[in-house]
Amino acid sequence: MRIAITGVTGSIGTQALEVLEFLREKDYEFELVGVSAGSNKEKMIEIIKKWKPEYAALENVELESFNKTKILTGIDSTIEMLEKSKPDFVLVATGGAIGIKHTLKAIEVSKRIGLANKESIVCGGNMLLEYAKENNTEIIPVDSEHSALFQLKLGDIKPSKIIITASGGALRDWPIDKLNEVTVKDVLNHPVWSMGKRITVDSATMVNKGLEVIEAYHLFNLKKEDIDVLINRNSHIHAIVGYPDGVMKFHYGVPSMKIPIAYSITYPERIYEYEFPDLTLEPIKFERVDYNRYPALKLAFDILGNQLLQIVYNAADEVAVQLFLEGKIKYTEIYKLIYQSIDEFINKNIEINEFSDIILTDEKVKNFVKGMVL
Ligand SMILES: NC(=O)c1ccc[n+]([C@@H]2O[C@H](COP(=O)([O-])OP(=O)(O)OC[C@H]3O[C@@H](n4cnc5c(N)ncnc54)[C@H](OP(=O)(O)O)[C@@H]3O)[C@@H](O)[C@H]2O)c1
């Protein structure tokens, strides 16, 4: 199998390479034919030296040439890498809405995608899923909750209830009236998962859970009222499906993204190995979500199914989180900026008919948020 990875220098990309190392030891047959990233030149050079892919793309900085690897640079070099490397499987692990371009190209050039970039479904919605269908390309979700749902629903009748779990993020026990004082360091100190910076901040605000609710709604063709979110502090339960007769199936597993990454690559086989969790160590416990602490999750439910507002929600958060990480706004302003952006764009007559409308709208919202702060 010819494999390509976009966003190879990031948290998911790095873990994917570790999974590939494991699979190689198990004699799983594959070739890493293409990789891409944004600006992390040092890491990209390490990856090229170790893996010698046929193509490597770096979008935002120049890169010297290599013997065995063709180097592509500039915006759209990921697209070129995907076209030229002819992968059978693409892991789309790019961070941010820019990843939608990579998912669309991956849909065109390969037969199966491991989709980590949740923004693709949040912004592309059913349009993107239709496009995958037209191209006969299978999408295997990599987000742990969606991988869990995908596995739970396999070969089964449609559940009448879906529960996605959340860890609650780094600030789950902070007094709500102290949230406007938290520092970047406080927020990046995630209790369970080790992830990229944006998703770690998004876990604290639960924007990440909001994006996941939207992703699940589209991926599994759900009704809004059938989706719920519960806090499971140690993130051992990733998702639950319930049936009309009251039976609920839980997906239990230790919190490691390598498991869903590996599953997306080797599906329907399970070649990756990991120890079983010790079931006697901790009770299985859930808590209700306090929407005063996590208003952004409530907002995600409010806009569910409205593609324009889903694009706005994601774009506003992407910029707001960046501004927070740069020390330009307070933590509590992230939600305010998302809310103000929804308020601004809700009555604008913007139609999303083409994929290019998504990119344009994403840019407009990002400029709006920057204009509010800078
Ligand atoms: N981390 C997790 O545990 C996790 C779990 C579930 C889902 N996800 C989703 O997976 C995606 C990646 O998350 P992450 O945590 O791995 O993020 P991350 O650590 O910030 O990595 C993002 C990756 O995207 C690359 N990138 C950014 N702009 C690019 C561009 N224009 N062209 C090509 N590559 C570009 C980055 O390259 P440079 O760093 O070189 O600029 C980096 O390799 C996100 O959509 C996230 O929501 C992540």
The ligand as an SDF file (V2000), in Angstrom:
LIG
                    3D

 48 52  0  0  0  0  0  0  0  0999 V2000
   -3.5440   15.8010   18.2680 N   0  0  0  0  0  0  0  0  0  0  0  0
   -4.5450   15.0010   18.4960 C   0  0  0  0  0  0  0  0  0  0  0  0
   -4.5080   14.2060   19.4280 O   0  0  0  0  0  0  0  0  0  0  0  0
   -5.7660   15.0280   17.6070 C   0  0  0  0  0  0  0  0  0  0  0  0
   -6.8390   14.1770   17.9080 C   0  0  0  0  0  0  0  0  0  0  0  0
   -7.9390   14.1490   17.0560 C   0  0  0  0  0  0  0  0  0  0  0  0
   -7.9880   14.9700   15.9360 C   0  0  0  0  0  0  0  0  0  0  0  0
   -6.9390   15.8190   15.6820 N   0  0  0  0  0  0  0  0  0  0  0  0
   -7.0180   16.6780   14.5140 C   0  0  0  0  0  0  0  0  0  0  0  0
   -5.9040   16.3970   13.6600 O   0  0  0  0  0  0  0  0  0  0  0  0
   -5.4740   17.6000   13.0080 C   0  0  0  0  0  0  0  0  0  0  0  0
   -4.0010   17.8370   13.3520 C   0  0  0  0  0  0  0  0  0  0  0  0
   -3.8990   18.0400   14.7600 O   0  0  0  0  0  0  0  0  0  0  0  0
   -2.4920   18.0850   15.5120 P   0  0  0  0  0  0  0  0  0  0  0  0
   -2.8100   18.1110   16.9560 O   0  0  0  0  0  0  0  0  0  0  0  0
   -1.5920   17.0330   14.9580 O   0  0  0  0  0  0  0  0  0  0  0  0
   -1.9780   19.5270   15.0660 O   0  0  0  0  0  0  0  0  0  0  0  0
   -0.4970   20.1090   15.0800 P   0  0  0  0  0  0  0  0  0  0  0  0
    0.3670   19.3500   16.0170 O   0  0  0  0  0  0  0  0  0  0  0  0
   -0.6380   21.5710   15.2410 O   0  0  0  0  0  0  0  0  0  0  0  0
    0.0140   19.7890   13.5970 O   0  0  0  0  0  0  0  0  0  0  0  0
   -0.5650   20.3720   12.4570 C   0  0  0  0  0  0  0  0  0  0  0  0
    0.1550   19.8890   11.2230 C   0  0  0  0  0  0  0  0  0  0  0  0
   -0.3920   20.5560   10.0790 O   0  0  0  0  0  0  0  0  0  0  0  0
    0.6810   21.1010    9.3330 C   0  0  0  0  0  0  0  0  0  0  0  0
    0.2530   22.2380    8.5330 N   0  0  0  0  0  0  0  0  0  0  0  0
   -0.1990   23.4430    8.9420 C   0  0  0  0  0  0  0  0  0  0  0  0
   -0.4490   24.2350    7.8830 N   0  0  0  0  0  0  0  0  0  0  0  0
   -0.1510   23.4980    6.7800 C   0  0  0  0  0  0  0  0  0  0  0  0
   -0.1800   23.7510    5.3900 C   0  0  0  0  0  0  0  0  0  0  0  0
   -0.5710   24.9280    4.8960 N   0  0  0  0  0  0  0  0  0  0  0  0
    0.1810   22.7600    4.5520 N   0  0  0  0  0  0  0  0  0  0  0  0
    0.5850   21.5490    5.0160 C   0  0  0  0  0  0  0  0  0  0  0  0
    0.6420   21.2650    6.3290 N   0  0  0  0  0  0  0  0  0  0  0  0
    0.2950   22.2250    7.1920 C   0  0  0  0  0  0  0  0  0  0  0  0
    1.7160   21.4740   10.3870 C   0  0  0  0  0  0  0  0  0  0  0  0
    2.9730   21.7020    9.8110 O   0  0  0  0  0  0  0  0  0  0  0  0
    4.1140   22.6240   10.5280 P   0  0  0  0  0  0  0  0  0  0  0  0
    4.0380   22.3710   11.9940 O   0  0  0  0  0  0  0  0  0  0  0  0
    5.3600   22.1030    9.8880 O   0  0  0  0  0  0  0  0  0  0  0  0
    3.8230   24.0340   10.1750 O   0  0  0  0  0  0  0  0  0  0  0  0
    1.6570   20.2290   11.2370 C   0  0  0  0  0  0  0  0  0  0  0  0
    2.3650   19.1860   10.6140 O   0  0  0  0  0  0  0  0  0  0  0  0
   -6.4100   18.7160   13.5170 C   0  0  0  0  0  0  0  0  0  0  0  0
   -7.4600   18.8720   12.6180 O   0  0  0  0  0  0  0  0  0  0  0  0
   -6.9270   18.1650   14.8360 C   0  0  0  0  0  0  0  0  0  0  0  0
   -8.1860   18.6740   15.1870 O   0  0  0  0  0  0  0  0  0  0  0  0
   -5.8410   15.8510   16.4860 C   0  0  0  0  0  0  0  0  0  0  0  0
  1  2  1  0
  2  3  2  0
  2  4  1  0
  4  5  1  0
  4 48  2  0
  5  6  2  0
  6  7  1  0
  7  8  2  0
  8  9  1  0
  8 48  1  0
  9 10  1  0
  9 46  1  0
 10 11  1  0
 11 12  1  0
 11 44  1  0
 12 13  1  0
 13 14  1  0
 14 15  2  0
 14 16  1  0
 14 17  1  0
 17 18  1  0
 18 19  2  0
 18 20  1  0
 18 21  1  0
 21 22  1  0
 22 23  1  0
 23 24  1  0
 23 42  1  0
 24 25  1  0
 25 26  1  0
 25 36  1  0
 26 27  1  0
 26 35  1  0
 27 28  2  0
 28 29  1  0
 29 30  1  0
 29 35  2  0
 30 31  1  0
 30 32  2  0
 32 33  1  0
 33 34  2  0
 34 35  1  0
 36 37  1  0
 36 42  1  0
 37 38  1  0
 38 39  2  0
 38 40  1  0
 38 41  1  0
 42 43  1  0
 44 45  1  0
 44 46  1  0
 46 47  1  0
M  CHG  2   8   1  16  -1
M  END
$$$$
